[in-house]
Every structure is written in C-alpha cells, then in structure tokens.
C-alpha cells in the first residue's frame, strides 16, 4: 500500500492506494478533494438519525 | 454441501482423513472438507489439537462445544458461503496467527458469530468481497477486522452491521463498504501493542469506545463517527497520528490511565443539544500535541454543554483547548471546572453567532480567552479566572463587554490583551497572581479593579513605554502588592496605590502612590501622595 497524507482546510486525512495504483497526480488530487468534500458535507449536513436497531 | 466433523484420529492435521467423519463422534476416514463442505468441531471432537497443515477453503466453520485447540500456524481458513459462516466457541483455544477469510462475492448476507472469546483466543477476519450485509453478532469478539482484499483499498462492498463488538486487533475498512446506523458500540479493547485503525473515509454511524488497559490505537487516516454518536476514551492510548477525528460527542471521564495523543491532529465535535464534550474526571488522563477540539455544529437548536475538568486537572497535562467554529445556539461551559483555551474566533474564521454562558462556579482558563464580535456574551456572577502559570496567554474581547467577573490568577503567567478589555459596570477585574498586560493605546473599562493576595503582581502595557488606559467610572480602587507600569488610570474613580506593598514601575498616570519618606516635611511616617513617582 502507498500512503499519501494530506491536509485541506484543516482536515487531515490519508489516502491508501495499491502499490500499482497507476493514478496520475491529478487523479490523486481529485481523490483528496473528494475525501475533503465528503467530510465537509457530513459536517455541514449530517444525515437524520435513523437507528437500525 | 456435506458436513465433516472433526474427530480424534491420527496426526491431528487438518488435511488428514483420519480426523474427519460424516457424523459427530463418528468413525474417522471421511474425506477432508473441501470448498463444498461444512467443517464442524463440537464436544465430541476431543480436546486435542487440530493443526492447519494447509490453508483450506470450506463453506462454513462451526466450533460449538469444541474444547480443543485450533492451531493455525501461518495458515488461514477461507469460508466461501453465506448466512452464518463462522460460529466460534469460548471453550476452545487458538494458536498461531489465526485468520479466517470470507470470500463470497454475492449480495447475500453473512454473519460472523465468533462468541465472547478472550483476547488470546480471538481470531482475525478478512472480508475480501461481497455486497450483502455483514453482521458480527452481538458480543462477539474479533482480533483484526479487515474489509479489504489485502492488496487494494477495496474489498467488501456491503453494509457492515453489528451489535456490541469487541475488536482486539487492527481495524481496516474498505473504500467501497458502508456502515449502517447503530446504537451499539464498536469497542477497541486491546491490552498490548499498537493497533491501527483505517477507515477509508467510511462514516461510522455508531459509537466508538477505546478501552484497553495497556492498549494503544493509532489512526491511519481521518476517522468520522456519526453526529449523534459518542467517541469514548476509557483506558489506553488513542493516537490521532496527526489526523482529524470527527465525532458527535467526545468523552473521557474516568480515573483510568489513558492518553489522548493529537500530534498535529484535532477532534471535531459535530453534536448539539447535549453535553458534547466531557473530561469531568481527568485523573490519569494525559493529553499531548495539539489538544484541539473544535465544535462545528452550525444550527441554532439547544445548548452545547462543554464540561471541563473538575477532578484531576493538571495544567499542561490534561486540559483541552476548545474552539467554537460555528452555530447560533448556546455554548455552555460547565461551572467549577478547568479548561485550556476558550476560543470563539478560530483565527477569524468562526461563524459562531450564538450565546456563550457559564454555569455557576468559577471556571479556570489555563489557555487563551478569545471572543468574536458577532457572538453574544452572556452575563452573570460566575467568575472566569485566567490561571496559566507560564508563558503568555491572550485575552481578546473583540469589542464585547464581558459582563462577568474576570480574575487574573496565574503565578508566573502573563495575560496579554490584544484589544480593549471591557467588563460590565458591576464586574470586578481582580488580580491575584501573574502579569496583566492591557493593550497599549487602548482604554480598558472595568466595574472595579481589585487585588488580592500578598504576592506581587504586575499591571503593564503590551508595549513597554506606551501607556494602556484603565478606566473605572466611580469609587475607589485600592490595590496592594501591585507593580504598575505604563498605566493611565482614569474614568472618575480614585486609583489608590498608596500601600507600601505597591511598586510604581514608571510611566504611570492617575495612580496615587505613597511618596518616599524623606524624614521631615509632613513628618516621619506621614503619608504624602504623588503622581507617577517611583519609590
């Protein structure tokens, strides 16, 4: 596995990629941004509470 | 599917027909279970050791009632079926590096019922494929829990269910799985070694608890827990490893030995209308690194209660810094507690417009006190005491009136105001210990100015040589054991510094100091008054 640490707007995370991931730097940057966007959206718009048990 | 029962036979190796039967306790000689068979161990399997001399694939594995040992060595067992694929037993022993791999790639649900085994007898599970739900039965225990295929960050692609589950080893999510919403906690309970937690951006909408004396858990990426869920540190070390931990509520409230290691990471608390953070009893708690907790709820509902330390507070060791970054609700700091920093600005980025209130009792702040201009500062008689005993801490009023008593009481600490300090007209600014530096070139306003105690404290300006003005509208502000420098006292009150315990350190105005006794004139021992003289 390849680990790529990143920080976006104070959000600190890490991508774990296969050794032979074959991704370009641009694609990796998109993945970082997607991780941040997902987190930011969860912070700003937490889903309603629906317990399954 | 054929059943194959383990019976005591010859060598004890898995890959030997001398140990398998078609019936429980039956005659040996049946074929070794293969990928179309179920392997079963039970009370009739004896108490010997079954040794994995190969890494077999079977449909399911059942250990109910087995009192012997399953010796994995470095081999693994793959289970390729669905429904309940593994049933463990608290009566059995495992040795080696026990790992079971779930390989079914269908969308059919699977269940692991590993039972409440001990840490030593726990088994690791890897789920490499499948999109059906995966349930780990309530109170079942696992060692490592890995949802990847071992090569890529992907693997299991379904929804992880579960009751109260204890994990003794590492935890690794896949990027294509999800976690359903559950009230039951995922408990990390290792008692030795460093265990890793990789969440692959999966939001875990269930509580997380870290509770293992001697255990340590290190994040491998950001961890996000649901906005109504609690992350609890009960015992052991939780190492954020510089990453962001997001949770609805954070709690570490007990007397166990435990460490919360931030590194450069932080905790983001998203919950609201509840006690969203508590370290009420911090005995045994050590906090290292950033010590930063942000409160990000952006709505207006309810009160977010933040409970600092009432028992076991140690400056520099177990006090957290609190940053309110959003919301228009109420932030209430529980009273009679100790805290690190109160920061409502977050370096100017906070959008908090709600109300800050304090519950009854003096709150000790060992860090900075930073307000923002858009918030509402509640009023009350509860004291905020600045208590740092080293370094320089910042007080930023942001043009807010602090309509509560403010006490400077940190022997060895310096408290620098970054702007004019304004207290309510009935509120006292009290100096007991430490150095208060009012902002140079500004006018700070107090209801009264009081000193207590018999150690020398210091009233200064943030810029040596430039006065800072302090204003009180009426009455007499009598001080003792106070060194005054670069201070312009004004507003209408009498600023009585005539006690011989005071020091006129220069560049003052408006203060009444005792003149030196020159042995004549007014008379030996008499009192003269002067303005700005140094004795």
Interface residues (C-beta under 8 A of the other chain):
Chain A: X1 X3 X5 X10 X11 X12 X13 X14 X15 X16 X17 X18 X35 X38 X39 X42 X43 X44 X46 X47 X49 X50 X51 X52 X53
Chain B: X151 X152 X153 X161 X163 X180 X181 X182 X183 X184 X198 X200 X201 X203 X205 X220 X221 X222 X224 X226 X227 X228 X242 X243 X244 X246 X264 X265 X266 X268 X270 X296 X298
